[in-house]
Amino acid sequence: MERRADRALPSISTTSFRWLRSLPIFALIMAGCTFAIFNYQKQSSSVVESTLYALRTSPEARQILGDEIYFASQIPWIRGEINQLHGIIDMAFWVKGTRNQGLMRFKSERKTRMGFFETVEWSLEPKGGEKISLLQPESRDPSQLETADKTAVVTEH
């Protein structure tokens, strides 16, 4: 099969620019996938898992939400910022239990570069109710939960 060198070139038609119509669709799909990846990264972070565990063990939260506290939807959306490098954690997500649903908010800051995180807000706002602070004096700070390997040593003089 041979082609002649002096043949006519193909005509330029608008069909070659068909990809321009699909470019916005591609951009929307890529943006959606990017948001989903970042949300999954937040969802699987240790901060989210720790606050969810602290919520499950909180007597106030169990009284409001009931037992079996978990994310309110199959694919939860974690709003806010989790930036441990810069010392900013400010997030909120919906949770549910056997009795009720609520919006859990958690905010913690690190004031100095080498300092510790300090919890500013840890609250639960039940659906159709008022916001309840879970950082009461008798309550536990979720970032300061004691583990089995930590022991408190008290000395008297």
C-alpha positions as CSV (number, residue, x, y, z in Angstrom):
1,M,0.0,0.0,0.0
2,E,1.5,3.3,-1.1
3,R,0.4,6.8,-0.7
4,R,1.0,9.5,-3.2
5,A,3.1,12.4,-2.0
6,D,1.1,14.9,-4.1
7,R,-2.3,14.0,-2.6
8,A,-4.6,16.7,-1.2
9,L,-4.5,17.4,2.5
10,P,-7.6,16.6,4.5
11,S,-9.9,19.5,5.2
12,I,-9.8,21.2,8.6
13,S,-13.2,20.7,10.1
14,T,-14.8,21.7,13.4
15,T,-14.8,18.1,14.5
16,S,-11.1,18.4,15.5
17,F,-12.3,20.9,18.2
18,R,-14.8,18.5,19.7
19,W,-12.5,18.0,22.7
20,L,-13.1,21.6,23.7
21,R,-16.7,20.7,24.5
22,S,-15.7,17.9,26.7
23,L,-13.0,20.0,28.6
24,P,-15.5,21.5,31.1
25,I,-16.9,18.1,31.9
26,F,-13.4,16.7,32.4
27,A,-12.5,19.7,34.7
28,L,-15.7,19.1,36.8
29,I,-14.9,15.4,37.1
30,M,-11.4,16.1,38.2
31,A,-12.5,18.7,40.7
32,G,-15.0,16.3,42.2
33,C,-12.4,13.6,42.5
34,T,-10.0,16.0,44.1
35,F,-12.5,17.1,46.7
36,A,-13.4,13.4,47.4
37,I,-9.7,12.5,47.9
38,F,-9.1,15.4,50.3
39,N,-12.3,14.5,52.2
40,Y,-11.2,10.9,52.5
41,Q,-7.9,12.0,53.8
42,K,-9.6,14.1,56.5
43,Q,-12.0,11.2,57.3
44,S,-9.2,8.7,57.9
45,S,-7.0,11.1,59.9
46,S,-6.2,10.3,63.5
47,V,-7.8,13.5,64.7
48,V,-11.2,12.6,63.3
49,E,-10.9,9.0,64.6
50,S,-9.9,10.3,68.1
51,T,-12.7,12.8,68.4
52,L,-15.2,10.2,67.2
53,Y,-13.9,7.8,69.9
54,A,-14.0,10.5,72.5
55,L,-17.6,11.2,71.5
56,R,-18.5,7.5,71.8
57,T,-17.1,7.4,75.4
58,S,-18.6,10.8,76.5
59,P,-21.5,10.3,78.8
60,E,-23.1,13.6,77.7
61,A,-22.9,12.6,74.0
62,R,-24.3,9.1,74.7
63,Q,-27.2,10.7,76.7
64,I,-28.1,12.9,73.7
65,L,-27.3,10.6,70.7
66,G,-27.7,7.2,72.3
67,D,-25.5,4.2,71.6
68,E,-23.6,3.2,68.5
69,I,-22.3,6.7,67.7
70,Y,-20.8,6.9,64.2
71,F,-20.9,9.2,61.1
72,A,-24.4,10.2,60.1
73,S,-24.0,9.2,56.4
74,Q,-22.2,6.4,54.5
75,I,-19.9,9.0,52.9
76,P,-19.4,11.7,55.6
77,W,-18.3,15.2,54.6
78,I,-15.7,16.6,57.0
79,R,-15.9,20.4,56.9
80,G,-13.1,22.6,58.0
81,E,-9.4,22.3,58.3
82,I,-7.0,19.8,59.7
83,N,-3.5,21.2,59.5
84,Q,-1.4,19.9,62.3
85,L,1.8,21.3,60.8
86,H,0.6,24.8,61.2
87,G,-1.2,24.1,64.5
88,I,-4.8,24.5,63.3
89,I,-7.6,22.0,63.7
90,D,-11.1,23.3,63.1
91,M,-13.5,20.7,61.8
92,A,-17.2,19.7,62.0
93,F,-19.1,16.7,60.8
94,W,-22.5,15.0,61.4
95,V,-22.8,12.0,63.7
96,K,-25.7,9.8,64.7
97,G,-26.5,7.4,67.4
98,T,-29.5,5.2,68.2
99,R,-31.6,8.1,69.4
100,N,-30.6,11.3,67.6
101,Q,-28.2,13.0,65.1
102,G,-26.0,16.0,65.8
103,L,-23.2,18.2,64.4
104,M,-20.0,17.6,66.2
105,R,-17.5,20.5,66.2
106,F,-13.9,20.3,67.3
107,K,-11.4,23.2,67.3
108,S,-7.9,23.0,68.7
109,E,-4.9,25.3,68.3
110,R,-1.2,25.2,68.9
111,K,-0.2,28.7,69.9
112,T,3.6,28.3,69.7
113,R,5.7,26.5,67.2
114,M,6.9,23.7,69.6
115,G,3.9,23.9,71.9
116,F,1.0,21.5,72.6
117,F,-2.4,21.6,71.1
118,E,-5.1,23.3,73.3
119,T,-8.7,22.4,72.7
120,V,-10.8,25.5,72.2
121,E,-14.1,24.0,71.3
122,W,-15.6,20.5,71.4
123,S,-19.3,20.7,71.1
124,L,-22.4,18.8,69.9
125,E,-25.4,20.4,68.4
126,P,-28.3,17.9,68.2
127,K,-30.7,18.1,65.3
128,G,-33.4,20.5,66.5
129,G,-31.6,21.4,69.7
130,E,-29.2,23.8,71.1
131,K,-25.4,23.5,71.1
132,I,-23.9,21.7,74.1
133,S,-20.3,22.1,75.1
134,L,-18.6,18.8,75.8
135,L,-15.6,20.7,77.4
136,Q,-17.1,21.1,80.8
137,P,-14.8,20.8,83.8
138,E,-16.1,17.4,84.7
139,S,-15.7,16.4,81.0
140,R,-12.6,15.0,79.4
141,D,-10.6,16.9,76.7
142,P,-10.5,14.5,73.7
143,S,-6.9,15.4,73.1
144,Q,-5.9,14.6,76.7
145,L,-7.5,11.1,77.0
146,E,-5.6,8.8,79.3
147,T,-4.5,5.5,77.9
148,A,-3.8,2.3,79.6
149,D,0.0,2.7,79.4
150,K,0.0,6.2,81.1
151,T,0.0,6.2,84.9
152,A,-0.3,9.2,87.1
153,V,2.3,9.5,89.8
154,V,1.4,11.5,92.9
155,T,4.0,12.3,95.4
156,E,3.4,13.9,98.8
157,H,5.9,15.9,100.8
